[in-house]
């Protein structure tokens, strides 16, 4: 099915306040916690160790009194015997970046190459608190409870060691990037209407508390740094950050202190290398783009060509989701593939141009779904990865002139492969608890993307894009849940969609409709359809006649209590009686003889994820 330009007329929306009452989150007025970080960190680039201080002002906007808090210590995962290491060794299809020659790379890390993050001192409003380190989680017993609506200040000293590059974060990547510093600081865990989300880190997904970050990073003067936040002292730093015509005045000494501020984000990433090239590009009516990549002749051309494509992608997402709320975005070579962070991303750079654009587009799209909407991706990973994959496919189809009739074809192929394997688990499975990486990947990315593309089949493509824009407008900076996207689609379409959310995400029910019989009835023809799979759907049927004409028929699903607009406006459409879910077969009559029928086709768009296409087409035998 072709997507016409009218589907992609975006609307610019303002950030809503955080006091809006949201349905279905809890019985209380909507609330969320708030954190403000002030950190000063010194990095030794010779031994890859660093030390720092952190002042964290925690605002308890919940209706509950809190007597314990939890911090993530992600770098502790990169040690032999960690939960990440144990999971890597026990899962049947381990990640090839972390498992080489039949061995866990983490298990083989020596003491000088492991990662660690250690809290050495912690006080609450000046009073010492007791704490215990449990793997990648720090459990803190408070000196005094934080009352509902109250604030408290934690002062911490900590030190860490950057692990050898194994997964996402680390030092000396395969492409020679010195420091990819993600998940590097003690990070307060999220507390929301469901309680604490202090998940151990095994290499999957994240959930965080929004707040303001003020970070001072002291590092060897030769290194160029990029990442989250706005640089506050560009006149001392240079390296292309200074305003045109400004004279750079660097302090004396062997180190520089980079001062960043990042407002209203739930994470802070930075990367550094002595050989980074730094380019910038201003997006019209948008943010300033930063590009940091190695001075390597093998990648220079692609990274230069990437820059205008990034601006195109930014405009596409602004139009089709909503306006990006920050004034900058950084694309940085680093990490081990591609991973999104606040106001920035780390991607590997040694790729073909198409692959480089593809990974940039995907990680940039995460800025909307993970860093502005920010569902709990540990529990609802399909809402982040899947929605990102959906909009990325549309974006790539446009900015790379792919001209695919179905931009989501690879997502459908992946889903069908998973169903055929018999290894599928419901999308309600926690991201850490999938039996296979394969099953997780398809459920999160492919089936998650189909949730939206197929929703367009159910409610109509224009209503789908309107749903996405309204969803962003209503729920940005609010950690939406699955019910929120469903309710948004219901409000936009006027249909009931609880059945869709339930069957697609909470079960492994499949869709399988077939044409059971096409038979003569005098001078008319009776078409009998059957529902074979457990998941119900409304059905579009295309009928082609021997004289070259064609028309469509539409059987709404009764429990939708509504119907979509005609998706094929150039063809006559007949809206049939509703099809009740409990009725396994369904008949309708064509006002023409059987010998005038050339073909009958269920869902010509192929956006309905029917697991057996062979029974979707009737053609008379010769």
SEMAR-430489 format. One record per residue (C-alpha): residue in one letter; x, y, z. Coordinates in pm, whole numbers, padded with zeros to 5 digits. Last residue first. Layout:
<pts>
type_x_y_z
A_X_Y_Z $
...
</pts>
This chain:
<pts>
type_x_y_z
X_-00863_-02339_-01543 $
X_-00930_-02330_-01170 $
X_-01107_-02024_-01043 $
X_-00891_-01788_-00836 $
X_-00939_-01740_-00463 $
X_-00673_-01566_-00255 $
X_-00625_-01547_00122 $
X_-00577_-01921_00177 $
X_-00208_-01915_00081 $
X_-00136_-01605_00289 $
X_-00111_-01799_00613 $
X_00014_-01597_00912 $
X_-00219_-01304_00844 $
X_-00044_-00991_00971 $
X_-00295_-00743_00828 $
X_-00090_-00489_00634 $
X_-00103_-00704_00319 $
X_-00272_-00413_00140 $
X_-00483_-00655_-00070 $
X_-00649_-00776_00250 $
X_-00842_-01092_00148 $
X_-00842_-01142_-00229 $
X_-01117_-01272_-00460 $
X_-01018_-01340_-00821 $
X_-01145_-01351_-01180 $
X_-01515_-01377_-01100 $
X_-01749_-01349_-01403 $
X_-01801_-01727_-01412 $
X_-01952_-01713_-01064 $
X_-02239_-01495_-01177 $
X_-02273_-01140_-01042 $
X_-02443_-00967_-00749 $
X_-02181_-01085_-00503 $
X_-02321_-01224_-00179 $
X_-02165_-01240_00166 $
X_-02101_-01527_00400 $
X_-01908_-01546_00731 $
X_-01765_-01840_00921 $
X_-01623_-01879_01273 $
X_-01892_-01668_01446 $
X_-01766_-01588_01797 $
X_-01593_-01270_01675 $
X_-01912_-01121_01532 $
X_-01869_-01001_01170 $
X_-02052_-00673_01117 $
X_-02278_-00653_00812 $
X_-02113_-00550_00488 $
X_-01978_-00210_00382 $
X_-01963_-00205_00003 $
X_-01673_-00016_-00153 $
X_-01646_00123_-00506 $
X_-01284_00184_-00598 $
X_-01098_00514_-00638 $
X_-01127_00577_-00263 $
X_-00925_00266_-00172 $
X_-00880_00294_00207 $
X_-01258_00355_00247 $
X_-01298_00516_00587 $
X_-01277_00294_00892 $
X_-01567_00134_01077 $
X_-01720_00148_01422 $
X_-01836_-00056_01717 $
X_-01501_-00243_01719 $
X_-01665_-00549_01881 $
X_-01858_-00616_01559 $
X_-01549_-00652_01340 $
X_-01622_-00462_01022 $
X_-01667_-00665_00700 $
X_-01555_-00448_00408 $
X_-01606_-00519_00040 $
X_-01397_-00390_-00247 $
X_-01449_-00339_-00619 $
X_-01284_-00438_-00944 $
X_-01338_-00397_-01316 $
X_-01131_-00574_-01581 $
X_-01422_-00751_-01757 $
X_-01321_-01076_-01588 $
X_-01396_-00934_-01244 $
X_-01163_-00865_-00952 $
X_-01297_-00870_-00597 $
X_-01096_-00712_-00313 $
X_-01189_-00802_00045 $
X_-01107_-00597_00356 $
X_-01165_-00778_00686 $
X_-01202_-00656_01043 $
X_-00985_-00864_01276 $
X_-01017_-01142_01532 $
X_-00722_-01326_01691 $
X_-00774_-01701_01741 $
X_-00669_-01806_01392 $
X_-00900_-01996_01156 $
X_-01164_-01731_01081 $
X_-01353_-01842_00775 $
X_-01486_-01667_00465 $
X_-01769_-01787_00242 $
X_-01831_-01600_-00084 $
X_-02171_-01654_-00245 $
X_-02211_-01575_-00616 $
X_-02522_-01461_-00801 $
X_-02704_-01573_-01116 $
X_-02823_-01888_-00939 $
X_-02615_-01929_-00629 $
X_-02267_-02009_-00754 $
X_-01991_-02081_-00502 $
X_-01676_-01924_-00364 $
X_-01559_-02130_-00068 $
X_-01334_-02122_00236 $
X_-01158_-01795_00169 $
X_-00925_-01781_00468 $
X_-00848_-01576_00775 $
X_-00550_-01643_00998 $
X_-00445_-01398_01266 $
X_-00236_-01535_01552 $
X_-00285_-01553_01926 $
X_00046_-01519_02111 $
X_-00119_-01331_02394 $
X_-00084_-01001_02580 $
X_00037_-00776_02297 $
X_-00173_-00861_01991 $
X_-00477_-01012_02162 $
X_-00520_-00755_02436 $
X_-00429_-00438_02245 $
X_-00661_-00531_01959 $
X_-00952_-00642_02179 $
X_-00931_-00314_02370 $
X_-00979_-00126_02044 $
X_-01327_00027_02055 $
X_-01362_00270_01766 $
X_-01410_00650_01758 $
X_-01094_00678_01549 $
X_-00907_00957_01729 $
X_-01036_00878_02076 $
X_-00984_00505_02030 $
X_-00632_00557_01895 $
X_-00546_00766_02201 $
X_-00698_00504_02430 $
X_-00476_00234_02274 $
X_-00163_00447_02297 $
X_-00240_00516_02663 $
X_-00329_00156_02749 $
X_00021_00047_02652 $
X_00171_00283_02915 $
X_00294_00640_02877 $
X_00604_00769_03064 $
X_00488_01134_03100 $
X_00749_01358_02933 $
X_00546_01349_02612 $
X_00203_01199_02671 $
X_-00065_01422_02518 $
X_00124_01572_02225 $
X_00308_01251_02143 $
X_-00012_01045_02148 $
X_-00188_01315_01946 $
X_00077_01299_01675 $
X_00076_00919_01666 $
X_-00305_00903_01658 $
X_-00322_01149_01368 $
X_-00081_00922_01181 $
X_-00305_00623_01251 $
X_-00623_00813_01165 $
X_-00481_00900_00823 $
X_-00383_00537_00767 $
X_-00721_00388_00855 $
X_-00856_00242_01182 $
X_-00782_-00130_01140 $
X_-00521_-00124_00862 $
X_-00345_00165_01035 $
X_-00345_-00046_01351 $
X_-00164_-00304_01137 $
X_00121_-00060_01074 $
X_00120_00038_01442 $
X_00126_-00305_01611 $
X_00335_-00418_01314 $
X_00626_-00210_01443 $
X_00608_-00385_01780 $
X_00588_-00724_01611 $
X_00911_-00644_01427 $
X_01117_-00458_01688 $
X_01020_-00583_02033 $
X_00870_-00923_01956 $
X_01127_-00994_01684 $
X_01424_-00902_01901 $
X_01296_-01079_02213 $
X_01230_-01404_02030 $
X_01574_-01399_01868 $
X_01743_-01313_02199 $
X_01585_-01633_02327 $
X_01399_-01735_02642 $
X_01267_-01384_02697 $
X_01290_-01275_03058 $
X_01505_-00962_03043 $
X_01258_-00772_02822 $
X_00973_-00849_03062 $
X_00713_-01057_02877 $
X_00401_-00851_02798 $
X_00490_-00893_02430 $
X_00372_-01253_02458 $
X_00630_-01527_02386 $
X_00708_-01671_02043 $
X_00933_-01977_02012 $
X_00713_-02189_01782 $
X_00955_-02121_01497 $
X_00674_-02050_01249 $
X_00549_-01762_01464 $
X_00899_-01616_01482 $
X_00949_-01643_01106 $
X_00615_-01473_01045 $
X_00719_-01186_01271 $
X_01050_-01136_01093 $
X_00884_-01138_00752 $
X_00626_-00885_00872 $
X_00897_-00651_01001 $
X_01087_-00688_00674 $
X_00781_-00582_00474 $
X_00731_-00264_00676 $
X_00786_-00015_00394 $
X_00502_-00178_00194 $
X_00491_-00031_-00157 $
X_00859_00053_-00123 $
X_00969_00375_-00289 $
X_01325_00353_-00148 $
X_01390_00720_-00211 $
X_01642_00742_00077 $
X_01461_01029_00251 $
X_01115_00884_00193 $
X_01137_00510_00250 $
X_01394_00573_00521 $
X_01143_00788_00710 $
X_00860_00538_00678 $
X_01084_00256_00800 $
X_01210_00474_01085 $
X_00851_00548_01192 $
X_00774_00179_01233 $
X_01111_00080_01381 $
X_01079_00351_01647 $
X_00727_00234_01727 $
X_00859_-00119_01767 $
X_01168_-00037_01969 $
X_00987_00194_02212 $
X_00638_00049_02246 $
X_00774_-00302_02191 $
X_01001_-00266_02496 $
X_00702_-00247_02727 $
X_00842_-00389_03051 $
X_01209_-00285_03026 $
X_01102_-00009_02790 $
X_00917_00177_03064 $
X_00772_00429_02822 $
X_00985_00732_02755 $
X_00771_00984_02563 $
X_01065_01223_02523 $
X_01375_01003_02546 $
X_01238_00666_02438 $
X_00976_00737_02171 $
X_01084_01081_02050 $
X_01461_01052_02078 $
X_01428_00691_01962 $
X_01367_00828_01613 $
X_01728_00953_01613 $
X_01851_00600_01687 $
X_01659_00453_01394 $
X_01751_00729_01151 $
X_02120_00711_01244 $
X_02120_00331_01205 $
X_01966_00357_00860 $
X_02186_00644_00743 $
X_02498_00447_00830 $
X_02357_00132_00674 $
X_02285_00311_00348 $
X_02629_00472_00348 $
X_02806_00141_00403 $
X_02937_00107_00755 $
X_03250_00180_00957 $
X_03094_00442_01183 $
X_02950_00260_01481 $
X_02671_00457_01642 $
X_02637_00646_01971 $
X_02337_00876_01999 $
X_02249_01220_02129 $
X_01998_01452_02297 $
X_01947_01192_02574 $
X_02076_00855_02459 $
X_02008_00615_02174 $
X_02215_00310_02093 $
X_02368_00189_01768 $
X_02626_-00077_01704 $
X_02912_-00128_01949 $
X_02961_00210_02113 $
X_03123_00501_01936 $
X_03089_00746_01650 $
X_02874_01035_01767 $
X_02555_01189_01631 $
X_02467_01486_01853 $
X_02132_01668_01884 $
X_02076_02030_01983 $
X_01810_02285_02075 $
X_01575_02045_02256 $
X_01198_02000_02216 $
X_01181_01796_01892 $
X_00849_01900_01739 $
X_00587_01632_01692 $
X_00538_01285_01546 $
X_00502_01317_01167 $
X_00630_01666_01096 $
X_00909_01676_01356 $
X_01003_01321_01260 $
X_01046_01414_00895 $
X_01233_01736_00978 $
X_01484_01545_01192 $
X_01523_01284_00917 $
X_01605_01552_00659 $
X_01860_01709_00896 $
X_02020_01369_00951 $
X_02033_01320_00573 $
X_02217_01652_00544 $
X_02486_01520_00782 $
X_02527_01165_00657 $
X_02705_01276_00338 $
X_02996_01408_00546 $
X_03004_01089_00752 $
X_03002_00876_00437 $
X_03294_01065_00284 $
X_03505_01051_00599 $
X_03467_00678_00667 $
X_03776_00517_00513 $
X_03982_00836_00549 $
X_03970_00803_00927 $
X_03963_01114_01144 $
X_03718_00953_01383 $
X_03368_01089_01421 $
X_03179_01364_01603 $
X_02872_01516_01437 $
X_02673_01793_01607 $
X_02329_01904_01487 $
X_02189_02241_01592 $
X_01818_02203_01653 $
X_01517_02295_01441 $
X_01348_02571_01242 $
X_01600_02502_00964 $
X_01844_02244_01097 $
X_02186_02391_01177 $
X_02477_02164_01088 $
X_02788_02108_01297 $
X_03114_01920_01243 $
X_03362_01784_01500 $
X_03643_01552_01391 $
X_03742_01318_01671 $
X_04105_01211_01696 $
X_04170_01256_02070 $
X_03855_01059_02159 $
X_03567_01122_02396 $
X_03208_01008_02445 $
X_02936_01137_02673 $
X_02598_01014_02790 $
X_02344_01159_03033 $
X_02007_01005_03116 $
X_01649_01098_03202 $
X_01640_01440_03038 $
X_01470_01764_03142 $
X_01757_02009_03099 $
X_02110_01901_02998 $
X_02395_02122_03117 $
X_02755_02055_03017 $
X_03088_02186_03149 $
X_03406_02046_02992 $
X_03707_02080_03218 $
X_04037_02070_03032 $
X_04354_01888_03128 $
X_04729_01918_03076 $
X_04763_02267_03220 $
X_04686_02622_03123 $
X_04330_02736_03067 $
X_04213_02758_02706 $
X_04124_03094_02559 $
X_03946_03041_02227 $
X_03883_03357_02025 $
X_03526_03384_01901 $
X_03483_03457_01530 $
X_03228_03183_01480 $
X_03088_03067_01816 $
X_03300_02809_01997 $
X_03213_02439_01975 $
X_03448_02372_01683 $
X_03726_02214_01890 $
X_03728_02522_02115 $
X_03716_02439_02484 $
X_03760_02761_02682 $
X_03527_02969_02459 $
X_03287_02672_02452 $
X_03221_02700_02827 $
X_02858_02596_02885 $
X_02836_02301_02643 $
X_02471_02206_02603 $
X_02361_01859_02702 $
X_02415_01498_02605 $
X_02724_01388_02416 $
X_03051_01517_02277 $
X_03412_01535_02391 $
X_03741_01598_02208 $
X_04051_01470_02388 $
X_04395_01633_02374 $
X_04331_01834_02692 $
X_04317_01518_02903 $
X_03989_01507_03096 $
X_03784_01699_03351 $
X_03409_01658_03314 $
X_03167_01902_03476 $
X_02804_01789_03461 $
X_02483_01978_03541 $
X_02189_01748_03469 $
X_01821_01847_03501 $
X_01558_01583_03568 $
X_01357_01298_03431 $
X_01365_00961_03605 $
X_01482_00656_03414 $
X_01394_00324_03252 $
X_01637_00108_03056 $
X_01661_-00193_02824 $
X_01869_-00506_02768 $
X_02227_-00579_02869 $
X_02187_-00775_03192 $
X_02138_-00479_03422 $
X_01953_-00558_03743 $
X_01610_-00394_03755 $
X_01533_-00137_04022 $
X_01189_-00038_03892 $
X_01027_00074_04218 $
X_00647_00100_04257 $
X_00373_00057_03996 $
X_00256_00420_04019 $
X_00617_00530_03974 $
X_00965_00494_04124 $
X_01250_00501_03874 $
X_01605_00415_03975 $
X_01857_00688_04059 $
X_02170_00665_03845 $
X_02521_00611_03980 $
X_02733_00720_03680 $
X_02862_00545_03365 $
X_02549_00417_03192 $
X_02700_00551_02868 $
X_03060_00664_02835 $
X_03199_00549_02502 $
X_03569_00627_02547 $
X_03870_00572_02318 $
X_03707_00510_01980 $
X_03933_00270_01791 $
X_03678_00109_01560 $
X_03674_-00213_01764 $
X_03610_00004_02069 $
X_03888_00124_02295 $
X_03693_00184_02613 $
X_03344_00091_02723 $
X_02970_00138_02692 $
X_02733_-00029_02445 $
X_02838_-00390_02514 $
X_03192_-00528_02535 $
X_03431_-00234_02509 $
X_03689_-00297_02782 $
X_03540_-00169_03100 $
X_03565_00190_03226 $
X_03667_00191_03590 $
X_03470_00375_03851 $
X_03474_00602_04151 $
X_03208_00753_04371 $
X_03143_01034_04615 $
X_02783_01112_04701 $
X_02566_01391_04835 $
X_02192_01315_04845 $
X_01943_01599_04886 $
X_01581_01555_04995 $
X_01248_01687_04879 $
X_00892_01633_04998 $
X_00557_01597_04821 $
X_00486_01267_04993 $
X_00735_01243_05277 $
X_01096_01133_05226 $
X_01180_00898_05512 $
X_01478_00977_05735 $
X_01830_00837_05738 $
X_01739_00643_05427 $
X_01830_00282_05363 $
X_02004_00275_05025 $
X_02021_-00030_04800 $
X_02280_00007_04522 $
X_02195_-00206_04219 $
X_02429_-00353_03954 $
X_02538_-00641_04174 $
X_02389_-00584_04517 $
X_02586_-00300_04674 $
X_02465_-00213_05022 $
X_02385_00124_05174 $
X_02369_00291_05512 $
X_02306_00665_05529 $
X_02523_00948_05660 $
X_02345_01273_05749 $
X_02413_01593_05554 $
X_02071_01610_05391 $
X_02113_01244_05295 $
X_02475_01132_05287 $
X_02669_00889_05071 $
X_03035_00787_05065 $
X_03242_00540_04864 $
X_02998_00446_04591 $
X_03162_00204_04352 $
X_03118_00162_03979 $
X_03305_-00120_03809 $
X_03409_-00232_03467 $
X_03659_-00506_03403 $
X_03977_-00451_03201 $
X_04242_-00406_03474 $
X_04093_-00690_03678 $
X_04101_-00930_03378 $
X_03796_-00977_03158 $
X_03751_-01337_03040 $
X_03406_-01397_03183 $
X_03287_-01074_03019 $
X_03387_-01198_02674 $
X_03166_-01504_02728 $
X_03306_-01802_02542 $
X_03201_-02020_02248 $
X_03450_-01859_02011 $
X_03307_-01513_02091 $
X_03010_-01417_02310 $
X_02957_-01045_02372 $
X_02923_-00909_02020 $
X_02767_-01238_01909 $
X_02476_-01193_02151 $
X_02396_-01532_02302 $
X_02152_-01775_02137 $
X_02081_-02051_02392 $
X_02097_-01825_02698 $
X_02309_-01963_02984 $
X_02651_-01803_02930 $
X_02522_-01456_02851 $
X_02282_-01474_03142 $
X_02567_-01555_03379 $
X_02781_-01271_03242 $
X_02497_-01020_03266 $
X_02420_-01142_03618 $
X_02784_-01083_03708 $
X_03024_-01378_03746 $
X_03311_-01215_03562 $
X_03269_-00837_03567 $
X_03108_-00599_03319 $
X_02774_-00578_03497 $
X_02929_-00358_03765 $
X_02933_-00079_03504 $
X_02556_-00036_03543 $
X_02549_00083_03903 $
X_02177_00168_03919 $
X_02063_00346_04234 $
X_01783_00246_04470 $
X_01592_00439_04735 $
X_01451_00337_05070 $
X_01213_00500_05321 $
X_00967_00661_05078 $
X_00634_00810_05193 $
X_00374_00771_04922 $
X_00147_01009_04726 $
X_00428_01047_04471 $
X_00591_01379_04384 $
X_00902_01288_04581 $
X_01163_01537_04464 $
X_01522_01415_04475 $
X_01810_01664_04469 $
X_02122_01471_04368 $
X_02469_01602_04440 $
X_02732_01381_04280 $
X_03106_01370_04325 $
X_03349_01198_04096 $
X_03633_00961_04031 $
X_03757_00805_03710 $
X_03961_00508_03595 $
X_04059_00440_03238 $
X_04424_00369_03336 $
X_04586_00622_03102 $
X_04282_00837_03022 $
X_04236_00936_03386 $
X_03888_01089_03402 $
X_03780_01349_03660 $
X_03409_01393_03733 $
X_03202_01673_03883 $
X_02831_01604_03905 $
X_02516_01806_03976 $
X_02205_01596_03923 $
X_01844_01710_03958 $
X_01582_01439_04000 $
X_01203_01446_03961 $
X_00939_01185_04041 $
X_00618_01149_03846 $
X_00258_01230_03914 $
X_-00085_01186_03756 $
X_-00376_01248_03990 $
X_-00434_00929_04180 $
X_-00635_00620_04083 $
X_-00352_00505_03865 $
X_-00222_00515_03508 $
X_-00556_00443_03339 $
X_-00645_00802_03250 $
X_-00404_01087_03279 $
X_-00455_01396_03495 $
X_-00224_01669_03371 $
X_00026_01799_03627 $
X_00337_01763_03413 $
X_00260_02056_03187 $
X_00216_02001_02816 $
X_00499_02061_02573 $
X_00367_02254_02275 $
X_00275_02090_01945 $
X_00386_02137_01586 $
X_00162_01944_01345 $
X_00290_01716_01076 $
X_00158_01664_00725 $
X_00269_01306_00668 $
X_-00046_01125_00567 $
X_-00119_01378_00296 $
X_00203_01282_00121 $
X_00062_00949_00011 $
X_00160_00616_00165 $
X_00141_00339_-00093 $
X_00000_00000_00000 $
</pts>
